[in-house]
Amino acid sequence: MGLVKLEMGCGPRKRISDAITTDLLDYECVDIVGEIFSVLRRFPDDSVDYVYSFHFVEHLPDLGLYINEMQRILKVGGTLELVVPHFSHPHFYSDYTHKSTFGLYTFDYFTFNSYFKRTSPTYQKRIDLKLDKVDLQFGSFRPFYLRHAIRFVLGKIVNLCKYTQEFYEENLCYFLPCSEIKFRLIHCQPQDQDQPLP
């Protein structure tokens, strides 16, 4: 089959053109319609190369179960990319269907490495994921082009390094809210883990 790509919870818009799409609702672009955990159970172990979701996992009732399923279905070396709302964005709290909040350290709880200087405990029995990249994103809605330009520059400064990201979230996020965070996680073999579990 070549590379197997999944786009989870795509809604009415497919973003990854060559991905298999899933959603609870039967939109025209959806390939597999169903409840997420029922859909994931049908995928064999180590069968998927790439999983992407855009503003999907914040709606899940059990983030830990989802991550366990990702570890199960992803091939070694497979990639999980998620875009989620940042906890400081005012629209995050407007959506009553949001179940989880997300900040810089959220996925440190699900990975064997500490991406940032601060270490987080882990509560999973199995941890084969490595947090590879975190980006804070500062978009804005049209037609506010000047505000968009300012937020674009702010994003470049904040994402210069891990220190500036941490400084921003600790000191500035409520004055200059971030719109979303993009996480990239890699599925690794246990012997590839570059440091022991905390």
C-alpha positions in Angstrom: 0.0 0.0 0.0 2.9 2.4 0.4 2.7 5.0 3.1 -0.5 4.7 5.2 -1.7 8.1 6.4 -4.7 8.9 8.6 -6.4 12.2 9.1 -8.5 11.9 12.3 -11.7 13.9 12.8 -11.3 15.8 9.6 -14.8 17.3 9.6 -16.0 18.8 6.4 -12.5 19.7 5.1 -9.7 17.3 4.2 -6.3 18.8 4.8 -4.0 15.9 3.9 -4.8 15.0 0.3 -3.5 11.4 0.3 -4.8 10.4 3.8 -7.6 8.2 4.8 -10.0 10.4 6.7 -12.2 9.6 9.6 -15.0 11.5 11.4 -18.1 10.8 13.5 -20.2 12.7 10.9 -20.6 11.6 7.3 -19.2 14.5 5.4 -18.4 14.1 1.7 -14.7 14.0 2.3 -14.8 11.3 5.1 -13.6 7.8 4.1 -14.5 6.1 7.4 -17.5 7.2 9.5 -17.6 6.1 13.1 -16.8 6.7 16.8 -13.0 7.2 17.0 -12.1 4.3 19.3 -14.3 1.8 17.3 -12.5 2.9 14.1 -9.1 2.7 15.6 -9.7 -0.8 17.0 -10.1 -2.0 13.4 -6.5 -1.0 12.5 -3.8 -3.7 13.0 -0.8 -3.1 15.2 2.1 -1.3 13.5 0.1 -0.5 10.3 0.1 3.3 10.0 3.0 5.6 9.0 1.5 9.0 9.7 -1.5 10.3 11.8 -2.6 13.9 11.6 -5.4 15.8 13.4 -6.4 19.4 13.4 -8.5 20.6 16.3 -9.7 17.1 17.0 -8.2 15.6 20.2 -9.5 18.4 22.5 -12.9 16.9 21.9 -12.0 13.4 23.1 -13.2 12.1 26.4 -10.0 10.1 27.1 -6.8 11.5 25.7 -4.7 8.7 27.4 -6.7 6.0 25.6 -6.2 7.8 22.3 -2.4 8.0 22.8 -2.3 4.3 23.6 -4.1 3.6 20.4 -1.6 5.8 18.5 1.3 3.9 19.9 -0.4 0.6 18.9 -1.2 1.4 15.3 1.9 3.5 14.4 4.8 1.8 12.8 8.2 2.3 14.4 9.4 5.7 13.0 5.8 6.7 12.4 4.7 10.3 13.1 1.8 11.7 15.0 1.1 15.4 14.4 -1.6 17.2 16.3 -2.8 20.8 16.2 -4.8 21.8 19.3 -6.0 25.1 20.8 -3.8 26.7 23.3 -5.4 27.1 26.8 -4.9 30.9 26.7 -7.0 31.5 23.6 -10.5 32.9 24.4 -12.2 30.7 21.8 -11.0 27.6 23.6 -13.4 28.1 26.4 -16.3 29.1 24.1 -16.6 25.6 22.7 -18.6 23.4 25.2 -17.4 20.2 23.4 -13.8 20.7 24.4 -12.8 18.1 27.0 -9.0 18.7 27.5 -6.8 21.8 27.8 -3.3 22.0 26.1 -0.1 23.8 27.0 3.5 23.3 26.1 4.0 20.4 28.5 0.8 18.4 27.8 2.5 15.7 25.7 5.5 15.5 27.9 3.2 13.4 30.1 2.8 10.9 27.2 6.5 10.6 26.0 9.6 9.0 27.4 11.8 12.1 26.7 11.5 15.5 28.4 11.4 18.0 25.5 11.6 21.0 27.8 13.8 21.5 30.8 10.9 20.9 33.1 10.2 17.2 33.5 6.7 15.8 33.8 5.6 12.5 35.3 4.1 9.8 33.1 1.0 7.8 33.9 0.9 5.4 30.9 2.0 1.7 31.2 3.6 1.8 27.8 5.5 4.8 26.5 7.1 4.5 23.0 6.6 8.0 21.8 9.2 10.8 21.6 8.2 14.4 21.6 10.0 15.8 18.5 8.7 19.3 18.0 6.4 21.9 19.6 5.3 25.1 17.8 3.1 27.8 19.3 1.0 29.3 16.5 -0.4 32.9 16.5 -3.0 33.2 13.8 -5.9 35.6 13.6 -9.1 35.9 11.6 -9.6 37.9 8.4 -9.9 40.8 7.7 -7.5 41.8 10.5 -4.4 41.7 8.3 -2.3 44.1 10.5 -3.1 42.1 13.6 -2.2 38.9 11.7 1.2 40.4 10.7 1.9 41.4 14.3 1.0 37.9 15.6 3.1 36.3 12.8 6.2 38.2 14.0 5.3 37.4 17.6 5.2 33.7 16.7 8.6 33.8 15.1 10.1 35.4 18.2 8.3 33.0 20.7 9.4 29.9 18.7 13.1 31.0 18.5 14.0 28.3 21.1 12.5 26.3 23.9 13.4 28.9 26.4 11.4 31.7 24.7 8.5 29.3 24.4 8.6 28.5 28.1 9.1 32.2 29.0 6.1 33.2 26.8 3.7 30.6 28.3 4.7 31.4 31.9 4.7 35.2 31.6 2.9 36.5 28.5 0.2 34.1 27.3 -2.6 35.9 29.1 -1.6 39.3 27.7 -0.9 38.0 24.1 -2.9 34.8 23.7 -1.7 32.0 21.5 -4.2 30.5 19.1 -2.9 26.9 18.9 -0.1 24.5 19.4 1.3 22.0 16.9 2.9 18.9 18.4 5.0 16.2 16.5 5.6 12.9 18.2 7.6 9.9 16.8 7.0 6.3 17.6 10.3 4.7 18.7 11.7 1.3 19.6 12.5 1.0 23.3 16.2 0.7 22.5 16.0 4.0 20.5 14.9 5.9 23.6 17.7 8.4 24.3 16.9 8.6 28.1 15.1 6.6 30.7 11.6 7.2 31.9 11.5 9.9 34.6 
